[in-house]
């Protein structure tokens, strides 16, 4: 599944204000606010078809496996993701979605939509 891009025209200030407002709401609403690295990992797993591994995510982000693995550790501790044995190769570990991660991203997406509506950019 690929992300659907909605064409919205923002100047730089509006774009930053949207990002600020959504991130601020995320921080206020939960003690589960994510770092940019954690958010990229989480959204990658939810938006892109897998299987996802630490190696594949590190490659995508152009990072070594170590910082990606640490971010996954934190996301797994919050129950936003889980590591599972790959059914095709028991030596490999894949990263999977969880209901808690789905719920977090759904709320985050709803907040983005509400903020876009308040700007008059989206109906």
Secondary structure, 3 states (H helix, E strand, C coil): CCCCCCCCCCCHHHHHHHHHHHHHHHHHHCCCCCCHHHHHHHHHHHHCCCCECHHHHHHHHCCCHHHHHHHHHHHHHCCCEEEEEECCEEEEEEEEECHHHHHHHHHHHHHHHHHHHHHCCCC
